[in-house]
Amino acid sequence: MPDFKISLITVVYNAENTIADCIESVIGQNFRNIEYVIIDGASTDGTLQIIEKYKHHLTHFVSEPDKGIYDAMNKGINLATGDVVGILNADDFFTDNTVLSAIHNAFVEKNTDIIYGDLDYINSGGKVIRKWRSGGFTSTSLNLGWMPPHPTFYCKRNLFEKYGLYSLNYGTAADYELMLRYLYTNKLRAFYINKVIIKMKTGGKSNKSLTSRVKGSFFDLKAMRDNRILLPFLALIVKPLRKIIQYF
């Protein structure tokens, strides 16, 4: 498929310390047919000045207030025209310059709807402090709180048209709900790339405080119930426990 195109969406708000690394990891990819979309939520720090330096690498750039990160992702998806769409947040970056080539090859060779891979969390010094190794999955896994790391989740663009965008009714669990909707409810084909493809700097939105974690659990439960996970309260208990082994 020589014309295969990947639409990559970066959502950003006040990320002057990380956005350059994110963009550099995109423009350094050896896969070249990239449509790069940046959606900024009207940043007030130096983010816009940094993005300006890279504007010739961008297909679309929007800077305006939004209703949050998932609203911004939806804006980017609506602008996308590629065969496949992926999200690379402003505090994430690709581990090496072959990531998008590996994603392209998986879609072409495996005839799949979705691919996902592995992710490392790093601290401010660049040290890996947590390793998220996804592995393959079954419906049983999803019933027991399994999920892939969202920053490694790539899917065919037409799935958004058929099965919907990120719902703003699930708070910080909107990505989890979408993946349940695609993988569990609609049983779409997925392929696991056994490769660390993303490094994420620590400090995700849903993990900032006890209050945000409680709210996150509430929205996780809502996502599970709405997608008819068999034992949602059991899955809710097991889901955070899965994270513990990622630190060892």
C-alpha positions in Angstrom: 0.0 0.0 0.0 2.3 2.8 -1.2 -0.1 5.6 -0.4 -0.8 4.4 3.2 -0.9 7.5 5.4 -0.8 7.8 9.2 -2.6 10.7 10.8 -0.9 11.6 14.0 -2.6 14.0 16.5 -0.8 15.8 19.3 -3.0 17.5 21.9 -1.2 20.2 24.0 -1.9 22.8 26.6 0.9 24.7 28.4 3.6 22.1 27.7 6.6 24.3 26.9 8.9 21.8 28.6 8.0 18.7 26.6 6.4 19.7 23.3 9.7 20.0 21.4 10.8 16.5 22.3 7.4 15.3 21.2 7.5 17.0 17.8 11.2 16.1 17.2 10.3 12.4 17.7 7.6 12.7 15.0 9.7 14.5 12.4 12.6 12.1 13.0 10.5 9.0 11.9 11.8 7.1 8.9 8.2 6.6 7.8 7.4 9.7 5.8 3.8 9.6 4.8 2.6 11.4 8.0 -0.3 13.8 8.4 0.6 15.7 11.6 -2.1 17.6 13.5 -1.5 19.7 16.6 -4.5 20.8 18.6 -3.6 23.4 21.3 -6.0 24.5 24.0 -5.0 28.2 23.9 -1.7 27.8 25.8 -0.5 30.7 27.9 3.1 29.7 28.4 5.8 29.4 25.7 4.2 26.4 23.9 2.9 28.4 20.9 6.3 30.0 20.3 7.9 26.5 20.2 5.3 25.1 17.9 5.8 28.0 15.6 9.3 26.9 14.9 8.0 23.6 13.6 4.9 24.8 11.6 6.4 23.7 8.3 6.2 20.1 9.5 2.5 20.4 10.5 -0.4 19.6 8.3 -2.9 21.3 10.6 -2.5 23.5 13.6 -5.4 24.8 15.7 -5.0 26.9 18.9 -8.3 27.7 20.7 -10.1 26.9 23.9 -11.7 23.4 24.2 -13.7 21.3 26.6 -10.7 19.2 27.6 -8.2 16.8 26.2 -10.7 14.4 24.6 -12.6 17.2 23.0 -9.3 18.3 21.5 -8.6 14.7 20.3 -12.0 14.7 18.6 -11.1 17.9 16.9 -7.9 16.4 15.6 -9.7 13.2 14.4 -12.2 15.3 12.5 -9.4 17.0 10.6 -7.6 13.7 9.9 -7.6 12.1 6.4 -5.1 9.2 6.9 -5.8 5.5 6.7 -4.8 5.2 10.4 -5.0 7.6 13.4 -2.9 7.7 16.5 -2.5 10.1 19.4 0.8 11.3 20.6 0.3 13.6 23.6 2.6 16.5 24.3 4.5 14.7 27.2 5.0 11.6 25.1 7.6 10.7 22.5 8.5 7.8 20.2 11.3 5.5 21.5 13.1 5.5 18.1 12.7 6.5 14.5 11.2 3.1 13.4 8.0 3.2 15.4 5.6 4.4 12.6 7.2 2.0 10.2 6.5 -0.8 12.6 2.9 0.4 12.9 2.5 0.7 9.1 3.9 -2.8 8.6 1.6 -4.3 11.2 -1.5 -2.8 9.6 -0.5 -3.9 6.1 0.8 -7.4 7.0 -1.7 -8.4 9.7 -4.9 -7.1 8.2 -6.0 -5.7 11.5 -8.3 -2.9 12.6 -6.2 -1.8 15.6 -2.6 -2.2 16.8 -1.1 -1.4 20.2 2.3 -1.9 21.9 4.2 -1.3 25.0 5.1 1.9 26.9 7.7 3.1 29.4 7.1 5.8 32.0 10.2 8.0 32.7 11.0 10.5 35.3 12.4 14.0 34.8 15.9 12.6 34.5 14.9 10.2 31.7 15.0 7.1 33.9 12.5 4.4 33.3 10.4 4.0 36.5 7.5 1.9 35.2 7.1 -0.6 32.3 3.7 -1.2 30.8 4.0 -4.5 28.8 0.6 -5.1 27.2 0.8 -8.6 25.7 -2.1 -10.2 23.9 -5.6 -10.2 25.2 -8.9 -12.0 25.2 -12.4 -11.0 26.3 -11.6 -12.5 29.6 -8.7 -10.1 30.0 -11.0 -7.2 29.4 -13.4 -8.5 31.9 -10.5 -8.5 34.4 -9.5 -4.9 34.0 -6.9 -5.3 31.2 -6.3 -2.4 28.9 -3.5 -1.4 26.5 -1.7 1.9 27.0 -3.7 4.4 25.2 -0.7 6.3 23.7 0.2 3.1 21.8 -3.3 2.6 20.4 -3.6 3.1 16.7 -6.8 2.3 14.7 -8.2 2.7 11.2 -9.8 6.1 10.7 -13.1 4.8 9.5 -13.7 3.2 12.9 -14.3 6.6 14.4 -17.0 7.2 11.8 -18.6 3.8 12.4 -18.2 3.4 16.2 -17.9 6.9 17.4 -15.3 9.3 18.8 -14.2 9.9 22.4 -17.2 10.5 24.6 -17.0 13.4 26.9 -19.3 11.6 29.4 -16.5 9.6 31.0 -14.1 12.1 32.3 -10.5 10.9 32.4 -11.7 7.4 31.4 -12.8 8.4 27.9 -9.9 6.7 26.4 -10.6 3.5 28.4 -14.2 3.6 27.4 -13.4 4.0 23.7 -11.0 1.0 23.8 -13.7 -1.1 25.6 -16.2 0.0 23.0 -13.9 -1.0 20.1 -12.2 -4.1 21.5 -14.9 -5.6 23.8 -18.3 -4.4 22.6 -17.6 -4.4 18.9 -14.9 -7.1 18.9 -12.7 -5.4 16.4 -9.5 -7.1 15.3 -6.3 -6.0 17.2 -2.7 -6.9 16.9 0.0 -6.5 19.6 3.4 -5.2 18.6 5.9 -6.6 21.1 7.9 -3.4 21.2 8.2 -0.3 23.4 7.0 2.4 21.1 6.2 5.3 23.5 8.0 6.9 26.4 5.7 8.9 28.7 6.9 11.5 31.2 5.2 10.9 34.6 2.3 13.0 35.9 -0.8 11.9 33.9 -4.0 13.9 34.4 -5.9 11.1 36.1 -3.2 10.4 38.7 -2.6 13.9 40.1 -4.5 13.6 43.4 -6.6 11.2 45.5 -9.7 13.1 44.4 -8.8 12.7 40.7 -8.1 9.0 41.3 -11.5 8.5 42.9 -13.2 10.3 40.1 -11.2 8.2 37.6 -12.5 5.0 39.3 -16.0 6.2 39.1 -15.7 6.8 35.4 -13.9 3.5 34.9 -16.9 1.8 36.5 -19.3 3.7 34.3 -17.3 2.7 31.2 -17.4 -1.0 32.3 -21.1 -1.0 33.0 -22.0 0.8 29.8 -20.0 -1.7 27.8 -21.4 -4.6 29.7 -18.2 -5.9 31.3 -19.4 -9.1 33.1 -18.2 -8.3 36.7 -17.5 -4.6 36.7 -16.7 -4.3 40.4 -14.2 -7.1 40.2 -12.6 -5.5 37.1 -12.5 -2.2 39.0 -10.5 -3.8 41.8 -8.2 -5.8 39.5 -7.5 -2.9 37.1 -5.2 -0.8 39.4 -3.6 -4.0 40.8 -2.3 -4.7 37.3 -0.3 -1.5 37.5 1.7 -2.7 40.5 3.7 -5.3 38.6 4.7 -2.6 36.1 7.1 -1.1 38.7 9.1 -4.3 38.9 
